[in-house]
Amino acid sequence: MRPNSNISFHSSIDKNLPKEYADFYATEKEYLQSAILPNALVCDIWCWDGRNIQDIFSITQNIVGVDYDFECIHHLETLYEHTWLQFICADAAALPLESERFDTVICMMSWLNFWDKKDLSLQEMKRIIKPSGSIILSVFSEDALPIRLQVYKDIWIKIKEIIWGKVIFDENFWANTSEQFTQQELLEYFERNQLQVISLQKRWIGYICTLKKI
């Protein structure tokens, strides 16, 4: 059955996780655990099914998860009901969060779904981090298309169009577009939004980046 929400999408993938995805997820986990400081205040943009929250939960429980899909928010509120974690249903391009509040914002394998709101979402992430804060995000690399298409085929997602690495799904799907990027494309986005690149690493099928305010 074709998934139509963030939760069902990730559940479909996780049932038969491709090695390429598993390797990249493991790399993300290692990266986050080395980058986030104990008890840091973290905002997880498009927190999906909570995979990245689980990765850093032993380091900090000062976490605010944001997702536009209410099903995700309800799932995570139930899962973490006996903790201090907070979850908000909101658009990543218009975050209902105060400026300069967070030590770290993470956006893992989500920014690639923001289509025409990528710049706005970067500006919002920049707005809510402290002057010394950081943004950590991950995206598919230019080498990821074959395995992406295989995954979409395996979980019966209807593809409407493919434009280079931009895959446009059927309008009924929860996120209409998924993209991949070259290093140069990422650098152009970051420069345009006045973000300093602290680290940009290509790992397996994706890039992991750490950014700060200029």
Backbone as CSV, one residue per row, in Angstrom:
resi,resn,N_x,N_y,N_z,CA_x,CA_y,CA_z,C_x,C_y,C_z
1,MET,0.851,-1.199,0.000,0.000,0.000,0.000,0.878,1.238,0.000
2,ARG,0.541,2.221,-0.852,1.346,3.427,-0.973,1.234,4.275,0.297
3,PRO,2.370,4.693,0.876,2.308,5.523,2.078,1.827,6.925,1.739
4,ASN,1.064,7.536,2.637,0.606,8.894,2.398,0.869,9.812,3.583
5,SER,1.769,9.412,4.449,2.164,10.254,5.566,3.618,9.966,5.887
6,ASN,4.228,10.849,6.690,5.626,10.650,7.069,5.839,9.334,7.809
7,ILE,4.931,9.019,8.731,5.070,7.800,9.517,5.003,6.564,8.629
8,SER,3.992,6.492,7.786,3.842,5.306,6.948,4.955,5.199,5.917
9,PHE,5.455,6.336,5.435,6.575,6.338,4.491,7.810,5.702,5.118
10,HIS,8.159,6.157,6.310,9.355,5.617,6.959,9.153,4.181,7.417
11,SER,7.961,3.847,7.828,7.692,2.459,8.197,7.871,1.536,7.000
12,SER,7.436,2.009,5.827,7.567,1.211,4.607,9.028,0.984,4.252
13,ILE,9.849,2.025,4.378,11.273,1.892,4.077,11.958,0.991,5.103
14,ASP,11.644,1.210,6.381,12.335,0.499,7.453,12.072,-1.002,7.458
15,LYS,10.975,-1.422,6.830,10.686,-2.850,6.775,11.730,-3.606,5.956
16,ASN,12.323,-2.924,5.000,13.354,-3.552,4.177,14.389,-2.493,3.818
17,LEU,15.110,-2.044,4.827,16.022,-0.919,4.679,17.184,-1.270,3.758
18,PRO,17.338,-0.549,2.636,18.472,-0.825,1.740,19.791,-0.547,2.448
19,LYS,20.830,-1.275,2.073,22.133,-1.103,2.711,22.625,0.333,2.580
20,GLU,22.387,0.945,1.417,22.857,2.318,1.206,22.202,3.288,2.197
21,TYR,20.916,3.096,2.448,20.214,3.933,3.429,20.718,3.626,4.841
22,ALA,20.850,2.345,5.163,21.294,1.951,6.498,22.672,2.515,6.809
23,ASP,23.571,2.463,5.841,24.921,2.992,6.041,24.885,4.501,6.283
24,PHE,24.048,5.203,5.508,23.979,6.659,5.680,23.318,7.022,7.010
25,TYR,22.273,6.315,7.389,21.635,6.580,8.678,22.627,6.372,9.827
26,ALA,23.450,5.344,9.723,24.447,5.088,10.756,25.468,6.220,10.822
27,THR,25.827,6.740,9.657,26.764,7.862,9.604,26.142,9.116,10.199
28,GLU,24.872,9.370,9.891,24.159,10.506,10.492,24.168,10.403,12.021
29,LYS,23.859,9.227,12.523,23.807,9.025,13.968,25.156,9.317,14.608
30,GLU,26.204,8.794,14.022,27.554,9.039,14.545,27.893,10.524,14.508
31,TYR,27.534,11.181,13.420,27.829,12.608,13.263,27.091,13.432,14.320
32,LEU,25.803,13.170,14.486,25.014,13.924,15.461,25.531,13.708,16.884
33,GLN,25.848,12.480,17.201,26.304,12.183,18.555,27.652,12.812,18.871
34,SER,28.438,13.081,17.841,29.725,13.739,18.070,29.602,15.267,18.048
35,ALA,28.543,15.791,17.423,28.420,17.238,17.234,27.572,17.926,18.298
36,ILE,26.604,17.221,18.856,25.675,17.847,19.797,26.191,17.701,21.222
37,LEU,26.204,18.817,21.935,26.735,18.832,23.288,25.700,18.354,24.303
38,PRO,26.148,17.821,25.431,25.209,17.367,26.465,24.262,18.478,26.896
39,ASN,22.983,18.144,26.955,21.920,19.038,27.412,21.701,20.256,26.518
40,ALA,22.242,20.237,25.297,21.999,21.332,24.362,20.516,21.410,24.026
41,LEU,20.039,22.630,23.741,18.662,22.817,23.306,18.616,22.643,21.788
42,VAL,17.909,21.621,21.344,17.925,21.210,19.934,16.527,21.299,19.348
43,CYS,16.446,21.806,18.121,15.198,21.768,17.361,15.383,20.828,16.180
44,ASP,14.509,19.835,16.085,14.548,18.871,14.976,13.461,19.259,13.980
45,ILE,13.887,19.801,12.826,12.952,20.251,11.803,12.545,19.067,10.935
46,TRP,11.268,18.858,10.823,10.675,17.687,10.178,11.213,16.432,10.865
47,CYS,10.714,16.231,12.044,11.233,15.163,12.903,10.735,13.780,12.497
48,TRP,9.847,13.715,11.491,9.404,12.440,10.937,8.903,11.490,12.024
49,ASP,9.513,10.300,12.060,9.124,9.276,13.032,9.991,9.310,14.281
50,GLY,10.858,10.310,14.404,11.687,10.459,15.602,13.022,9.748,15.534
51,ARG,13.445,9.321,14.348,14.700,8.574,14.219,15.888,9.356,14.778
52,ASN,15.989,10.627,14.433,17.133,11.416,14.896,17.017,11.817,16.355
53,ILE,15.782,11.985,16.827,15.586,12.242,18.250,16.082,11.057,19.066
54,GLN,15.776,9.871,18.614,16.257,8.667,19.305,17.784,8.620,19.316
55,ASP,18.400,9.078,18.220,19.861,9.051,18.117,20.534,9.945,19.152
56,ILE,19.885,11.065,19.524,20.522,12.020,20.436,19.884,12.050,21.816
57,PHE,18.914,11.185,22.063,18.159,11.236,23.303,19.036,10.998,24.525
58,SER,20.086,10.204,24.379,20.978,9.941,25.509,21.908,11.116,25.793
59,ILE,21.990,12.062,24.846,22.866,13.229,24.995,22.097,14.420,25.556
60,THR,20.895,14.631,25.025,20.058,15.728,25.504,18.589,15.356,25.367
61,GLN,17.802,15.809,26.339,16.355,15.678,26.252,15.693,17.048,26.126
62,ASN,16.517,18.063,25.873,16.010,19.407,25.617,15.761,19.544,24.117
63,ILE,14.692,18.938,23.656,14.448,18.823,22.222,13.039,19.311,21.890
64,VAL,12.945,20.094,20.824,11.659,20.488,20.253,11.590,19.898,18.851
65,GLY,10.604,19.045,18.610,10.423,18.448,17.296,9.344,19.184,16.522
66,VAL,9.623,19.460,15.246,8.666,20.168,14.390,8.377,19.311,13.162
67,ASP,7.109,19.166,12.839,6.720,18.490,11.601,5.376,19.050,11.157
68,TYR,5.164,19.111,9.858,3.891,19.621,9.361,2.799,18.546,9.398
69,ASP,3.182,17.291,9.597,2.255,16.165,9.575,1.783,15.874,11.002
70,PHE,0.502,16.108,11.258,-0.025,15.920,12.608,0.119,14.480,13.074
71,GLU,0.076,13.524,12.141,0.221,12.117,12.519,1.577,11.865,13.168
72,CYS,2.611,12.504,12.633,3.942,12.392,13.239,3.963,12.988,14.643
73,ILE,3.387,14.168,14.772,3.380,14.845,16.065,2.643,13.999,17.110
74,HIS,1.496,13.480,16.748,0.727,12.639,17.679,1.525,11.396,18.073
75,HIS,2.163,10.762,17.091,2.965,9.563,17.359,4.070,9.862,18.365
76,LEU,4.778,10.980,18.159,5.915,11.300,19.019,5.467,11.784,20.393
77,GLU,4.364,12.513,20.462,3.844,12.927,21.764,3.474,11.704,22.606
78,THR,2.938,10.686,21.963,2.602,9.455,22.671,3.863,8.702,23.090
79,LEU,4.823,8.637,22.183,6.057,7.904,22.446,6.868,8.526,23.579
80,TYR,6.865,9.862,23.640,7.687,10.576,24.620,6.837,11.316,25.652
81,GLU,5.678,10.757,25.983,4.747,11.476,26.854,5.284,11.689,28.259
82,HIS,6.230,10.906,28.699,6.760,11.043,30.063,8.111,11.756,30.081
83,THR,8.371,12.570,29.070,9.616,13.331,28.992,9.304,14.818,28.881
84,TRP,10.381,15.622,28.807,10.231,17.068,28.647,10.183,17.470,27.178
85,LEU,10.261,16.530,26.277,10.280,16.864,24.859,8.983,17.560,24.444
86,GLN,9.129,18.493,23.501,7.982,19.249,23.003,7.859,19.025,21.504
87,PHE,6.619,18.921,21.013,6.394,18.694,19.582,5.380,19.697,19.053
88,ILE,5.688,20.236,17.871,4.878,21.301,17.285,4.564,20.954,15.835
89,CYS,3.312,21.117,15.443,2.911,20.944,14.060,3.008,22.309,13.381
90,ALA,3.935,22.448,12.428,4.181,23.752,11.810,4.919,23.599,10.498
91,ASP,4.884,24.658,9.712,5.595,24.764,8.448,7.041,25.161,8.728
92,ALA,7.993,24.466,8.133,9.412,24.777,8.352,9.788,26.154,7.842
93,ALA,8.990,26.731,6.958,9.270,28.059,6.423,8.623,29.169,7.247
94,ALA,7.911,28.808,8.303,7.271,29.793,9.180,7.182,29.200,10.582
95,LEU,8.309,29.092,11.242,8.375,28.414,12.532,7.814,29.289,13.652
96,PRO,6.904,28.763,14.457,6.346,29.526,15.577,7.253,29.431,16.804
97,LEU,8.515,29.775,16.616,9.526,29.650,17.662,10.292,30.963,17.775
98,GLU,10.708,31.280,18.984,11.368,32.561,19.209,12.776,32.573,18.619
99,SER,13.230,33.744,18.258,14.548,33.916,17.651,15.664,33.650,18.663
100,GLU,16.786,33.155,18.150,18.021,32.951,18.924,17.783,32.116,20.189
101,ARG,17.002,31.076,20.050,16.657,30.232,21.207,17.501,28.968,21.283
102,PHE,17.854,28.369,20.137,18.392,27.013,20.125,19.911,26.975,19.953
103,ASP,20.513,25.986,20.610,21.941,25.743,20.414,22.190,25.102,19.053
104,THR,21.309,24.184,18.669,21.473,23.450,17.411,20.117,23.195,16.783
105,VAL,20.053,23.375,15.473,18.901,22.948,14.687,19.361,21.819,13.789
106,ILE,18.621,20.726,13.765,18.941,19.628,12.860,17.804,19.461,11.859
107,CYS,18.164,19.115,10.642,17.182,18.899,9.575,17.756,17.794,8.687
108,MET,17.475,16.565,9.061,18.145,15.419,8.469,17.277,14.753,7.409
109,MET,17.750,14.765,6.175,17.066,14.171,5.026,15.645,14.714,4.887
110,SER,15.470,15.985,5.203,14.151,16.619,5.134,14.163,17.864,4.259
111,TRP,15.229,18.647,4.335,15.325,19.893,3.568,15.149,19.625,2.077
112,LEU,15.500,18.428,1.644,15.374,18.040,0.236,13.925,17.917,-0.213
113,ASN,12.984,17.953,0.733,11.552,17.904,0.394,10.901,19.289,0.361
114,PHE,11.670,20.354,0.610,11.068,21.665,0.819,10.816,22.439,-0.472
115,TRP,11.235,21.923,-1.597,10.948,22.449,-2.927,11.200,23.955,-3.001
116,ASP,10.147,24.773,-3.140,10.335,26.216,-3.310,10.473,26.949,-1.975
117,LYS,10.544,26.197,-0.878,10.696,26.827,0.439,12.070,26.565,1.063
118,LYS,13.013,26.132,0.255,14.332,25.802,0.811,15.029,27.035,1.378
119,ASP,14.982,28.149,0.652,15.619,29.372,1.153,14.898,29.893,2.398
120,LEU,13.575,29.917,2.355,12.812,30.391,3.511,13.086,29.545,4.750
121,SER,13.177,28.240,4.558,13.418,27.358,5.703,14.817,27.567,6.275
122,LEU,15.803,27.800,5.413,17.147,28.094,5.904,17.162,29.392,6.710
123,GLN,16.425,30.392,6.234,16.349,31.653,6.963,15.692,31.460,8.330
124,GLU,14.677,30.612,8.387,14.022,30.341,9.659,14.950,29.566,10.604
125,MET,15.666,28.592,10.084,16.622,27.857,10.918,17.683,28.807,11.471
126,LYS,18.160,29.693,10.607,19.172,30.663,11.040,18.612,31.600,12.104
127,ARG,17.364,31.972,11.939,16.740,32.906,12.886,16.640,32.325,14.292
128,ILE,16.334,31.037,14.406,16.051,30.481,15.733,17.292,29.964,16.462
129,ILE,18.451,29.910,15.792,19.657,29.497,16.525,20.305,30.694,17.214
130,LYS,20.986,30.423,18.303,21.731,31.453,19.020,22.868,31.974,18.129
131,PRO,23.425,33.141,18.447,24.553,33.649,17.649,25.695,32.648,17.518
132,SER,25.886,31.829,18.531,26.936,30.809,18.498,26.405,29.441,18.084
133,GLY,25.128,29.377,17.722,24.497,28.097,17.418,24.860,27.542,16.055
134,SER,24.368,26.349,15.765,24.702,25.683,14.511,23.467,25.024,13.900
135,ILE,23.546,24.826,12.595,22.543,24.081,11.841,23.231,22.843,11.276
136,ILE,22.649,21.687,11.494,23.149,20.452,10.906,22.069,19.904,9.991
137,LEU,22.405,19.716,8.737,21.426,19.135,7.820,22.079,18.091,6.931
138,SER,21.275,17.182,6.445,21.754,16.157,5.518,20.797,16.067,4.341
139,VAL,21.359,15.714,3.191,20.581,15.615,1.955,21.136,14.477,1.110
140,PHE,20.364,14.051,0.117,20.877,13.109,-0.865,21.934,13.783,-1.736
141,SER,22.944,13.011,-2.115,23.970,13.505,-3.030,23.576,13.220,-4.474
142,GLU,24.395,13.717,-5.392,24.146,13.537,-6.818,24.256,12.078,-7.267
143,ASP,24.758,11.206,-6.386,24.912,9.784,-6.723,23.748,8.922,-6.238
144,ALA,22.743,9.540,-5.632,21.721,8.767,-4.921,20.537,8.324,-5.771
145,LEU,20.382,8.865,-6.980,19.141,8.644,-7.725,18.797,7.168,-7.947
146,PRO,19.729,6.306,-8.369,19.340,4.903,-8.615,18.735,4.212,-7.390
147,ILE,19.346,4.370,-6.230,18.813,3.704,-5.040,17.527,4.379,-4.588
148,ARG,17.401,5.679,-4.761,16.149,6.364,-4.432,14.999,5.812,-5.267
149,LEU,15.218,5.703,-6.557,14.160,5.216,-7.440,13.774,3.782,-7.117
150,GLN,14.746,2.980,-6.723,14.441,1.599,-6.345,13.582,1.555,-5.094
151,VAL,13.916,2.423,-4.125,13.119,2.478,-2.895,11.699,2.921,-3.195
152,TYR,11.541,3.960,-3.996,10.200,4.439,-4.326,9.389,3.350,-5.038
153,LYS,10.062,2.605,-5.908,9.394,1.511,-6.617,8.967,0.422,-5.641
154,ASP,9.852,0.088,-4.719,9.576,-0.997,-3.780,8.383,-0.698,-2.874
155,ILE,8.182,0.577,-2.551,7.082,0.909,-1.636,5.907,1.544,-2.384
156,TRP,5.895,1.378,-3.684,4.728,1.698,-4.514,4.360,3.179,-4.491
157,ILE,5.362,4.037,-4.533,5.091,5.468,-4.649,5.007,5.828,-6.128
158,LYS,3.936,6.459,-6.519,3.744,6.838,-7.910,4.549,8.094,-8.227
159,ILE,5.429,8.006,-9.223,6.251,9.133,-9.640,5.622,9.798,-10.859
160,LYS,5.441,11.097,-10.758,4.839,11.865,-11.841,5.872,12.312,-12.866
161,GLU,7.059,12.728,-12.364,8.077,13.275,-13.260,9.433,13.228,-12.578
162,ILE,10.494,13.063,-13.365,11.862,13.145,-12.861,12.601,14.198,-13.673
163,ILE,13.111,15.226,-13.017,13.872,16.293,-13.665,15.262,16.293,-13.043
164,TRP,16.212,15.708,-13.748,17.547,15.479,-13.194,17.391,14.702,-11.889
165,GLY,17.806,15.273,-10.769,17.678,14.550,-9.507,16.430,14.901,-8.728
166,LYS,15.578,15.738,-9.311,14.333,16.127,-8.637,13.232,15.146,-9.037
167,VAL,12.685,14.448,-8.032,11.620,13.482,-8.271,10.315,14.098,-7.787
168,ILE,9.346,14.193,-8.692,8.046,14.775,-8.365,7.034,13.647,-8.282
169,PHE,6.406,13.549,-7.119,5.478,12.457,-6.857,4.045,12.842,-7.218
170,ASP,3.181,11.859,-7.183,1.747,12.077,-7.301,1.295,13.102,-6.251
171,GLU,0.356,13.971,-6.632,-0.060,15.066,-5.753,-0.651,14.595,-4.435
172,ASN,-1.135,13.371,-4.383,-1.755,12.866,-3.157,-0.732,12.426,-2.116
173,PHE,0.546,12.399,-2.511,1.570,11.947,-1.575,1.895,13.066,-0.591
174,TRP,2.360,12.699,0.614,2.569,13.652,1.707,3.566,14.752,1.380
175,ALA,4.636,14.456,0.622,5.607,15.473,0.215,5.783,15.319,-1.290
176,ASN,5.444,16.338,-2.015,5.308,16.203,-3.457,6.642,16.089,-4.186
177,THR,7.732,16.519,-3.576,9.022,16.581,-4.265,10.148,16.103,-3.365
178,SER,11.094,15.381,-3.962,12.317,14.984,-3.269,13.496,15.278,-4.191
179,GLU,14.525,15.926,-3.643,15.646,16.355,-4.465,16.965,15.781,-3.968
180,GLN,17.978,15.923,-4.811,19.352,15.628,-4.426,20.213,16.777,-4.919
181,PHE,21.443,16.871,-4.393,22.242,18.065,-4.622,23.708,17.719,-4.882
182,THR,24.344,18.570,-5.646,25.802,18.534,-5.751,26.367,19.425,-4.656
183,GLN,27.656,19.289,-4.417,28.300,20.144,-3.423,28.185,21.609,-3.819
184,GLN,28.364,21.907,-5.099,28.288,23.286,-5.557,26.900,23.872,-5.354
185,GLU,25.866,23.088,-5.607,24.499,23.571,-5.388,24.264,23.906,-3.916
186,LEU,24.758,23.056,-3.034,24.611,23.318,-1.606,25.334,24.595,-1.214
187,LEU,26.555,24.752,-1.688,27.326,25.953,-1.355,26.631,27.219,-1.826
188,GLU,25.987,27.165,-2.976,25.266,28.332,-3.491,24.078,28.676,-2.596
189,TYR,23.352,27.660,-2.139,22.251,27.913,-1.208,22.751,28.536,0.082
190,PHE,23.824,27.999,0.630,24.329,28.480,1.912,24.875,29.905,1.787
191,GLU,25.584,30.183,0.714,26.119,31.529,0.508,24.979,32.539,0.345
192,ARG,23.971,32.170,-0.433,22.844,33.077,-0.662,22.116,33.405,0.642
193,ASN,22.113,32.492,1.578,21.419,32.698,2.850,22.363,33.099,3.973
194,GLN,23.565,33.498,3.600,24.559,34.022,4.548,24.808,33.057,5.704
195,LEU,25.102,31.825,5.317,25.465,30.793,6.274,26.898,30.339,6.014
196,GLN,27.664,30.263,7.062,29.061,29.828,6.970,29.130,28.308,7.048
197,VAL,29.840,27.703,6.127,29.991,26.256,6.110,31.141,25.858,7.042
198,ILE,30.831,25.163,8.095,31.847,24.660,9.025,32.333,23.287,8.577
199,SER,31.412,22.489,8.065,31.759,21.158,7.577,30.774,20.770,6.487
200,LEU,31.309,20.156,5.428,30.458,19.623,4.357,31.109,18.323,3.900
201,GLN,30.497,17.215,4.309,31.096,15.901,4.061,30.169,15.034,3.212
202,LYS,30.746,14.405,2.226,29.983,13.451,1.432,30.209,12.060,2.011
203,ARG,29.100,11.415,2.380,29.161,10.082,2.963,28.144,9.180,2.274
204,TRP,28.581,8.126,1.662,27.678,7.179,1.026,26.785,7.893,0.011
205,ILE,25.474,7.919,0.240,24.546,8.493,-0.744,24.155,9.934,-0.410
206,GLY,24.830,10.548,0.543,24.401,11.882,0.947,25.519,12.787,1.423
207,TYR,25.128,14.016,1.690,26.001,15.016,2.309,25.483,15.316,3.708
208,ILE,26.417,15.572,4.617,26.084,16.057,5.950,26.829,17.382,6.136
209,CYS,26.088,18.421,6.536,26.652,19.761,6.607,26.415,20.373,7.994
210,THR,27.396,21.131,8.456,27.237,21.965,9.646,27.441,23.411,9.240
211,LEU,26.488,24.257,9.648,26.463,25.656,9.231,26.337,26.559,10.455
212,LYS,26.865,27.760,10.330,26.709,28.785,11.351,26.338,30.113,10.713
213,LYS,25.866,31.030,11.536,25.575,32.366,11.043,26.872,33.086,10.671
214,ILE,26.813,33.887,9.648,27.966,34.741,9.299,27.894,36.007,10.125
